[in-house]
């Protein structure tokens, strides 16, 4: 995966670097002047910017080892706990990949394993108070980051952007946790 690429054209197949597509045409007025492939890249860039800023803040607030994959995994664990298999299914990764992430969360003190009271053969992973605290801080920081976007772009524009995305993103996929299934394992 490409990381921290600056001034490098990452879509060289369709963009020759001078604002034209491979056919030598600029974006059309009907499309708002942009090129189709830019939309997902800009959306991902916005996502990445928010996540990177979140983790920089979390690091200064006592969570320097917490990574984006850990946040997805803690959400997959949920309030009731989950087995490694359930976590893997929720994240769209193998049980083994989920187990590695869970092991890291255990080592960092964000989760713990316990016997399932309904089935002694199963081990449930639960969040610890440190895990809940990290998620609570994440939520508060996301609110602050959203407020910064609203201050920069205008509150109405941010609300309009969110409303527009709700209209085009199918409800069943709006809050899926399995981003790792197409971005790589945690």
Buried (B, 14 or more C-beta within 10 A) or exposed (E): EEEEEEEEEEEEEEBEEEEBBEEEEEBEEEEEEEBEBBEEEEEEEEEEEBBEBBBEBBEEBEBEEBBBBBBBBBBBBBEEBBBBEBBBBBBBBBBEBBBBBBBBBBEBEBBBBEEEEEEEEBBBBBBBEBBBBBBEBBEEBBEEBBEEBBEEEEEEEBEEEEEEEEEEEEEEEEEBBBBBEEEEBB
